[in-house]
Amino acid sequence: MKKIALGTALAAFVAGACSPTVRIEAPDKPIEINLNVKIDQEVRVKLDREVEDLIADNPDLF
């Protein structure tokens, strides 16, 4: 009976020694995020053929 109890205790000790440890710690340095973003915008205006003809016929309109 002693051998079974000793074997069970040894198995429990080995199983407990193999459990992983997880630590959550704050970083020593502040977190720095560099965002180098370049935004270009191109606007294109398309006129209908009738509007283009109207502008061509009346250049002083605008």
KEDRENLO-606996 format. One record per residue (C-alpha): x, y, z; residue number from 1. Coordinates in Angstrom, 3 decimals, always signed. Each point is the difference from the previous one (the first is absolute). Example, Ala and Ser with C-alpha at 12.3 -4.5 7.8 and 13.67 -1.06 7.14 Angstrom:
<recs>
        x        y        z   k
  +12.300   -4.500   +7.800   1
   +1.370   +3.440   -0.660   2
</recs>
This chain:
<recs>
        x        y        z   k
   +0.000   +0.000   +0.000   1
   +2.943   +2.309   +0.737   2
   +1.367   -0.463   -3.521   3
   -3.314   +1.005   -1.575   4
   -0.260   +3.091   +2.182   5
   +3.637   +0.917   -0.697   6
   -0.540   -0.535   -3.750   7
   -3.136   +2.152   +0.034   8
   +1.777   +2.779   +1.906   9
   +2.945   -0.153   -2.404  10
   -2.343   +0.157   -3.022  11
   -1.809   +3.005   +1.490  12
   +3.328   +1.758   +0.629  13
   +1.221   -0.648   -3.558  14
   -3.319   +1.163   -1.500  15
   +0.099   +3.174   +2.107  16
   +3.574   +0.769   -0.974  17
   -0.841   -0.073   -3.712  18
   -2.789   +2.572   +0.065  19
   +0.788   +3.137   -2.056  20
   +0.126   +3.443   +1.592  21
   -1.491   +3.035   -1.737  22
   +1.091   +3.479   +1.074  23
   -1.584   +3.265   -1.073  24
   +2.286   +2.977   +0.536  25
   -0.097   +3.601   -1.161  26
   +2.885   +0.971   -2.322  27
   +2.842   +2.144   +1.361  28
   -0.016   +2.341   -2.996  29
   -3.081   +1.680   -1.496  30
   -1.433   -1.535   -3.139  31
   +0.920   +2.049   -3.073  32
   -1.898   -0.317   -3.263  33
   +1.416   +1.709   -3.084  34
   -2.485   +0.578   -2.783  35
   +1.519   +1.466   -3.124  36
   -3.073   +0.604   -2.106  37
   -0.171   +1.993   -3.191  38
   -3.457   +0.802   -1.288  39
   -0.416   +1.343   -3.519  40
   -3.360   +0.915   -1.366  41
   -0.774   +0.610   -3.620  42
   -3.347   +1.405   -1.022  43
   -1.178   -0.422   -3.560  44
   -3.083   +1.715   -1.330  45
   -1.625   -1.480   -3.063  46
   -2.439   +2.126   -1.891  47
   -2.731   -1.291   -2.192  48
   +0.429   +0.581   -3.696  49
   -2.823   +2.568   +0.006  50
   +1.625   +2.043   +2.752  51
   +3.347   -0.091   -1.803  52
   -1.696   +1.252   -3.181  53
   -1.766   +2.743   +1.978  54
   +3.281   +1.180   +1.488  55
   +1.681   -0.125   -3.400  56
   -2.808   +2.061   -1.578  57
   +0.006   +2.568   +2.883  58
   +3.610   +0.494   +1.167  59
   -1.003   +3.074   +2.051  60
   -2.499   -2.042   +2.015  61
   +2.464   -0.529   +2.809  62
</recs>
